[in-house]
Amino acid sequence: MQTMLRRFANSLPSFSLNDKISVAAAAFAVLVMLSTMGALSALREQRLFYERLETLSVASRNIERINALIYAVVMESRGIYMSPDRNVARRYADAQLAKIAQLSKVVEEWKAQVGEDDAALFAPFKERIDQFIAFRTEMARRTISVGSSAARELGDNDENRAVRTALNEDLEQLLRLYADRTRELGEAADARGIASFYLGGLGLLIVALIAAAALALRRGVLMPLLDIARVTDRIAAGRIKLKIPHAWRHDEIGRVAHAVETYQDGAFRLQELEQHEVEIERQYSDILRQHERLELGALSSQQRLDAAIANMTQGLIMLDSFGYVLMVNDQYRKLYGVPASVAKPGAHVREILAHRAKLGLLREKPADFLAALRQRMKEGKAEVVEVELADGRIIRISERPMDGGGWIATHEDFTKQRRNERKLARAEYFLAALLENIPQAVLAKDAQSLRYVFVNRAAETLFGVPRSEIVGRTPAELFSDPTGAILEQAARDQLAGLGDDQPRAHSIVTPGNGPRDIVVRRLPVSAGEGEPKYLLSIIEDRTLQQRAAA
């Protein structure tokens, strides 16, 4: 490859610039056309892939929705069977009719989306779902007009159970079909990955060819022109007698080099004398400018340092290795009530310590404090401590050694921060104690993953498992089907704004406490403005009341 590139670069000087540029442009156009065709083909394949993936996703989602609605209708039917009171049975019948309407809507939407390939398999499923809907509708009608005894008489037969069994088999068959298609789509995606690999290889080849052409043009055209331009600039500046590069070539670049060479021979002697004078004057001007920059830089640096120290929120004091003050700001003086006549550059730190002790703002004796300071300076160990003064203020002190000896320390009034931390700790303790001791179960889920992030003691009792087995898991991972799916769907509906904040009744099977009848109130919680960050669930166990009513 290198040999071919070298031969190509060596042959470039025998062609004119027009020929070189035309060949490069044609090669670039061909490569761009090949790249565009490959990209368009890959884009079309990707679009078809995502269309099929969306179709499979919609079908799978419809199966889940229909399965959940069938389960909900059956649960309402059980409520009708178990209700001795006619009014209670009517409420279950009304709820059953509402869920039947939702089921019919989902089936009709799915029917509109079914393609020709799935029509033969969907037809018997549609017939059985219609039978299921008609039967459950008639059961609700009889409950409303006659009572739950008529509903039990209608529903307790082998025909009803056979329809339900066949309906479950149809759903499982459809689910297997879409699972097989999803697997086929994954295999097709793998095949496309191989095609993308080859397309990427083609792209790399195109890039390599373009790089080779660019390298050849750079070495054969651009670099020679740049060499001549650099030499021309140096000649115009009157530097030295130079050899003109590429004068041996026979193309346009060679002719330019010969012209520059002729100009150099005519103007060299005159420019040589002028250049000497210009160079001396330039050097003198550079020296003056450098001197001015150094003076301005030193002044500006000192001003910036003084401004930064004066505007610090912390008090600052800097000492040399003998304990004399090198720098101290007004914040330090105000913090300890030390006047500028005492805390000033050149003063010894023992004078400042003595003044602080006089005001009662030094816990130990000045001599003891100074001895400890000298020991820390000797060890060269940085330290951050908090000191409570006699007036109740808490001061955070950060000390560290300086390069070349000396000591620097910042002092900050940390009283307000520490008091706020204590208030916050008390509030958090009160809230935790309150949630732990209320009789209702309280749980909080992450709004994105639906994983439990908080569980109180009543929730442990309700679910029959310790909170260590609840926190970090989703309802689908904690509960068996269909309880987990129902709870997750209700949570997503609430977060999407499809539900309200009114309590809702559910019959669930807990992981350690068996079947329970609960009433749940779900409240989205936002951290400030924007989308909810958490979903708070307040659960009341109504199992004993329901059993007593039955």
ROKE-474733 format. One line per 10 residues: number of its first residue (from 1); their letters; for each residue x negated, z negated, y of C-alpha. Coordinates in steps of 0.001 Angstrom, whole numbers, plus 500000, padded with zeros to 6 digits. Layout:
REM residues N
NUM	A	X/Z/Y; ... $
REM end
This chain:
REM residues 550
1	MQTMLRRFAN	500000/500000/500000; 497169/499117/502396; 495373/502372/501559; 498497/504396/502333; 498977/502590/505634; 495315/503164/506547; 495551/506889/505807; 498796/507154/507757; 497256/505354/510761; 494124/507533/510660 $
11	SLPSFSLNDK	496194/510729/510651; 498219/509706/513707; 495632/510778/516331; 495903/514429/515167; 499569/514551/516240; 500938/514600/519742; 502837/511640/521118; 506041/513684/521112; 505678/514369/517381; 504950/510732/516607 $
21	ISVAAAAFAV	507930/509419/518565; 510281/512028/517057; 509225/511182/513487; 509581/507466/514142; 513048/507934/515662; 514230/510066/512706; 512924/507560/510179; 514594/504720/512024; 517922/506589/512135; 517842/507215/508372 $
31	LVMLSTMGAL	517043/503575/507636; 519807/502343/509946; 522304/504665/508237; 521341/503350/504791; 521596/499754/505977; 524993/500370/507571; 526405/501997/504443; 525225/499091/502276; 526621/496522/504698; 530025/498249/504874 $
41	SALREQRLFY	530232/498381/501096; 529366/494699/500772; 531913/493821/503465; 534686/495701/501666; 533877/493945/498360; 533858/490586/500067; 537242/491228/501692; 538819/492152/498322; 537287/489040/496742; 538760/486727/499352 $
51	ERLETLSVAS	542183/488391/499114; 542315/487753/495348; 541036/484217/495865; 543778/483538/498416; 546441/484910/496030; 545254/482604/493225; 545099/479642/495600; 548690/480204/496781; 549941/480530/493196; 548175/477332/492080 $
61	RNIERINALI	549526/475471/495074; 553069/476686/494284; 552748/475387/490703; 551661/471971/492008; 554526/471856/494520; 557146/472906/491921; 555813/470399/489383; 555977/467601/491983; 559520/468569/493050; 560729/468747/489416 $
71	YAVVMESRGI	559307/465286/488853; 561033/464055/492036; 564386/465539/490908; 564030/463904/487479; 563229/460562/489119; 566369/460833/491274; 568339/461635/488096; 567004/458468/486523; 568169/456588/489600; 571656/458037/489033 $
81	YMSPDRNVAR	571628/456982/485356; 570526/453442/486180; 572910/452842/489123; 576002/450874/488089; 577347/451053/491650; 578958/454372/492587; 577757/454195/496187; 574152/453654/495101; 574463/456546/492642; 575751/458776/495446 $
91	RYADAQLAKI	572656/458048/497511; 570446/459123/494615; 572648/462209/494180; 572240/463152/497868; 568469/462714/497610; 568501/464837/494425; 570386/467668/496177; 567850/467615/499036; 564908/467911/496626; 566738/470660/494672 $
101	AQLSKVVEEW	567047/472591/497942; 563305/472214/498533; 562620/473344/494954; 564818/476445/495399; 563021/477311/498643; 559572/477027/497034; 560664/479172/494039; 562081/481873/496333; 558896/481909/498434; 556830/482240/495264 $
111	KAQVGEDDAA	559061/485011/493947; 558450/487002/497156; 554674/486661/496592; 554618/487556/492872; 552987/490912/492156; 553800/493465/489494; 551214/491991/487087; 552949/488595/487065; 556578/489782/487180; 557074/489801/483384 $
121	LFAPFKERID	555700/486265/483051; 557503/484953/486123; 560981/486241/485065; 561644/483776/482175; 560218/480953/484281; 562586/481897/487137; 565530/481937/484699; 564709/478461/483363; 564126/477013/486821; 567528/478409/487856 $
131	QFIAFRTEMA	569096/476699/484821; 567343/473462/485749; 568564/473711/489355; 572136/474554/488291; 572278/471686/485815; 570848/469091/488242; 573160/470345/491001; 576173/469937/488707; 574950/466448/487775; 574757/465478/491475 $
141	RRTISVGSSA	578209/466983/492125; 579747/464975/489275; 578031/461838/490483; 579449/462267/493970; 582958/463133/492773; 583263/460959/489650; 580323/458588/489244; 577091/457948/487339; 578904/457788/483979; 579907/461440/484300 $
151	ARELGDNDEN	576302/462334/485156; 574974/460514/482081; 577533/462257/479913; 576439/465622/481228; 572678/464980/481071; 572236/463156/477796; 572054/466172/475432; 569471/468287/473565; 570179/471403/475629; 569065/469681/478822 $
161	RAVRTALNED	565886/468402/477152; 565172/471843/475656; 565399/473480/479110; 563040/470900/480548; 560569/471376/477665; 560654/475173/478042; 560188/474792/481802; 557090/472647/481276; 555712/475253/478837; 556285/478008/481398 $
171	LEQLLRLYAD	554438/476012/484044; 551539/475349/481658; 551403/479042/480695; 551339/480087/484355; 548689/477486/485059; 546522/478790/482174; 547006/482355/483418; 545805/481507/486913; 542943/479456/485507; 541830/482477/483455 $
181	RTRELGEAAD	542052/484687/486521; 540075/482183/488543; 537365/482209/485865; 537373/486036/485887; 537084/485937/489656; 534108/483601/489346; 532448/486008/486908; 533121/488840/489332; 531572/486728/492096; 528469/486282/489924 $
191	ARGIASFYLG	528330/490046/489433; 528624/490534/493171; 525817/488043/493592; 523601/490336/491517; 524723/493300/493627; 523968/491299/496765; 520531/490564/495330; 519868/494293/494930; 521301/494958/498383; 519003/492276/499761 $
201	GLGLLIVALI	516113/493961/497977; 517083/497242/499610; 517203/495462/502956; 513745/494017/502384; 512483/497464/501469; 513985/498903/504651; 512432/496100/506688; 509082/496755/505028; 509297/500484/505817; 510260/499758/509409 $
211	AAAALALRRG	507407/497254/509662; 504992/499853/508259; 506178/502477/510749; 506020/499970/513591; 502518/498926/512546; 501361/502520/512407; 502856/503328/515815; 501386/500144/517210; 497907/500913/515917; 498063/504635/516643 $
221	VLMPLLDIAR	499923/504727/519974; 500723/501400/521633; 497409/499635/521088; 495310/502588/522347; 497503/502777/525456; 497138/499038/525990; 493358/499310/525531; 493176/502047/528159; 495496/500084/530485; 493342/496960/530184 $
231	VTDRIAAGRI	490179/498947/530897; 491880/500633/533857; 492845/497247/535310; 489277/496028/534973; 487933/499167/536630; 490453/498800/539489; 489229/495209/539934; 485643/496527/540178; 484285/494444/537338; 481556/496234/535349 $
241	KLKIPHAWRH	480650/499637/533939; 482867/500007/530887; 483115/502350/527940; 486508/504058/527914; 488145/503625/524481; 489805/506501/522546; 488090/509204/524610; 487254/511024/521345; 490929/511754/520614; 492437/515229/521174 $
251	DEIGRVAHAV	496018/514277/522010; 497649/513005/525203; 495955/509610/524824; 492551/511306/524681; 493305/513234/527867; 494329/510017/529644; 491091/508367/528491; 489022/511292/529869; 490808/511030/533226; 490068/507303/533436 $
261	ETYQDGAFRL	486466/507951/532499; 486074/510506/535320; 487635/508115/537852; 485309/505328/536710; 482172/507414/537149; 483156/508344/540733; 484177/504908/541980; 481900/502568/540102; 479001/502262/542574; 481190/501591/545607 $
271	QELEQHEVEI	483318/499031/543753; 480250/497245/542433; 479156/496226/545942; 482655/495276/547076; 483325/493300/543899; 480341/491052/544490; 481649/489969/547898; 485210/489563/546622; 484035/487450/543700; 482148/485028/545977 $
281	ERQYSDILRQ	485151/484669/548275; 487508/484168/545318; 485342/481449/543836; 485211/479622/547151; 489011/479843/547521; 489480/478562/543979; 487305/475557/544718; 489316/474702/547835; 492658/475079/546043; 491477/472948/543121 $
291	HERLELGALS	490358/470218/545497; 493747/470223/547253; 495621/470100/543924; 493586/467110/542786; 494289/465192/546001; 498027/465997/545937; 498251/465230/542204; 496676/461794/542610; 498992/460910/545507; 502093/462263/543739 $
301	SQQRLDAAIA	501288/460419/540491; 500935/457103/542321; 504212/457668/544175; 506056/458523/540986; 504638/455446/539230; 505658/453162/542131; 509178/454649/542219; 509628/454300/538455; 508532/450645/538459; 510694/449820/541485 $
311	NMTQGLIMLD	513801/451316/539831; 513391/449668/536422; 516285/447422/535379; 513828/445113/533616; 511291/442863/535248; 507711/444053/534641; 504390/442243/534900; 500984/443678/533972; 497884/441507/533518; 494226/442255/533003 $
321	SFGYVLMVND	492255/440661/530180; 491512/437594/532387; 495137/436910/533292; 495131/438362/536822; 498186/440325/537933; 497661/444078/538124; 501269/445022/538826; 504602/443209/539196; 507990/444534/540377; 510831/443012/542404 $
331	QYRKLYGVPA	513076/442691/539329; 510628/440197/537816; 510525/438178/541037; 514340/438109/541293; 514716/437172/537627; 512675/433976/538009; 513076/433341/541764; 509345/433821/542412; 508487/434960/545979; 506289/437985/546646 $
341	SVAKPGAHVR	503642/435705/548134; 503152/434130/544686; 503856/437050/542292; 501599/439765/543681; 498709/441937/542483; 495502/439882/542424; 497218/436555/541816; 496580/434644/538596; 499409/434259/536124; 499020/430431/536161 $
351	EILAHRAKLG	500328/430418/539780; 503501/432240/538680; 503950/429920/535697; 503559/426868/537920; 506274/428145/540293; 508623/428863/537373; 508034/425366/535972; 508829/423903/539398; 512178/425725/539379; 512915/424598/535796 $
361	LLREKPADFL	512660/428157/534403; 509823/427494/531940; 510485/425625/528699; 506920/424418/528039; 504066/423267/530260; 502255/426039/532181; 498955/425188/530462; 500517/425415/526995; 502247/428698/527847; 499011/430156/529241 $
371	AALRQRMKEG	497053/429097/526141; 499622/430748/523866; 499559/433889/526009; 495783/434123/525796; 495969/433708/522022; 498502/436577/521783; 496300/438725/524030; 493314/437947/521838; 495204/438916/518668; 496579/442051/520377 $
381	KAEVVEVELA	499934/441723/518606; 503097/443155/520178; 506060/440799/520172; 509741/440769/521226; 511360/437369/521721; 514486/435960/523338; 514203/432786/525440; 517110/430670/526712; 516385/429226/530157; 517564/425893/531486 $
391	DGRIIRISER	520302/427570/533567; 521853/429113/530408; 520490/432631/530808; 518997/434430/527812; 515875/436487/528607; 514526/439163/526231; 510742/439487/526574; 508835/442451/525138; 505035/442113/525187; 502300/444447/524016 $
401	PMDGGGWIAT	498558/444956/524603; 497211/447797/526761; 494451/450196/525851; 491148/448953/527234; 492310/445326/527468; 495070/443656/529415; 498693/442807/528717; 502060/444219/529786; 505458/442560/529420; 509040/443432/530355 $
411	HEDFTKQRRN	511665/440728/530980; 515390/441527/530766; 518448/439340/531339; 520278/439637/527992; 522904/436939/528634; 525919/439233/529009; 525095/441259/525867; 524718/438129/523722; 527995/436649/525001; 529840/439912/524325 $
421	ERKLARAEYF	528418/440013/520790; 529698/436487/520127; 533190/437361/521435; 533287/440481/519279; 532202/438521/516193; 534976/435968/516748; 537581/438737/517209; 536458/440506/514036; 536606/437255/512064; 540134/436524/513325 $
431	LAALLENIPQ	541363/440027/512448; 539838/439860/508957; 541383/436436/508305; 544772/437668/509532; 544777/440758/507283; 543599/438747/504277; 546445/436232/504544; 549524/438364/505273; 551868/438876/502273; 552049/442651/502595 $
441	AVLAKDAQSL	549406/444876/501057; 547314/446595/503768; 545072/449575/502965; 543180/452031/505154; 542113/455526/504094; 539648/457941/505658; 541712/460743/507241; 539452/463497/505901; 538646/462444/502337; 541647/460090/501761 $
451	RYVFVNRAAE	539250/457547/500241; 540139/453876/500647; 537876/452135/503188; 539715/448791/503498; 541861/446732/501081; 543236/443225/501634; 543908/440485/499083; 547625/441353/498756; 546692/444937/497810; 544428/443631/495024 $
461	TLFGVPRSEI	547351/441581/493704; 549769/444519/493918; 547490/447019/492157; 546130/444483/489671; 542463/445455/490182; 539696/444019/492410; 538974/445750/495701; 535543/446792/494463; 537361/449240/492132; 539636/450495/494951 $
471	VGRTPAELFS	537330/451015/497945; 535652/454410/497903; 538244/456063/495629; 541175/458367/496424; 544739/457734/495183; 544293/460536/492646; 541179/458795/491273; 542763/455326/491247; 546255/456124/489929; 547316/458190/486957 $
481	DPTGAILEQA	549461/461301/487380; 551897/461777/488938; 551573/458643/491096; 548204/459656/492557; 549413/463157/493474; 552602/461800/495124; 550688/459251/497212; 548050/461773/498288; 550697/464353/499273; 552613/461759/501294 $
491	ARDQLAGLGD	549385/460778/503090; 548509/464387/503923; 552050/465053/505197; 551820/462008/507474; 548406/463082/508854; 549705/466633/509400; 552634/465316/511443; 555240/466308/508841; 556424/462735/508271; 557486/459853/510491 $
501	DQPRAHSIVT	556406/456229/510764; 559510/454901/509009; 559101/452995/505693; 559418/455096/502540; 560272/453950/499040; 558146/454948/496030; 558136/454108/492335; 554510/453956/491207; 552505/452947/488155; 549655/450699/489277 $
511	PGNGPRDIVV	546319/450710/487424; 546506/447001/486479; 550002/445738/487313; 552304/448277/485627; 555301/450016/487274; 556168/448767/490743; 558858/449674/493291; 557306/449674/496738; 558164/450492/500354; 555312/452049/502341 $
521	RRLPVSAGEG	554898/452490/506072; 552080/454892/507019; 550491/454857/510469; 547761/457321/511584; 544983/455564/513532; 542806/457371/516080; 539482/456138/517453; 540260/457013/521069; 541841/460409/521690; 541916/463316/519279 $
531	EPKYLLSIIE	542629/463696/515583; 543403/460566/513482; 540330/458968/511888; 542175/456695/509463; 545586/456326/507819; 546874/452724/507647; 549361/451908/504863; 551463/448714/504921; 553079/448175/501487; 555859/445776/500527 $
541	DRTLQQRAAA	556502/445100/496839; 560266/445405/496152; 560022/445295/492363; 561694/441915/491923; 564519/442791/494311; 565134/446115/492556; 565187/444476/489147; 567521/441735/490379; 569857/444369/491850; 569851/446275/488531 $
REM end
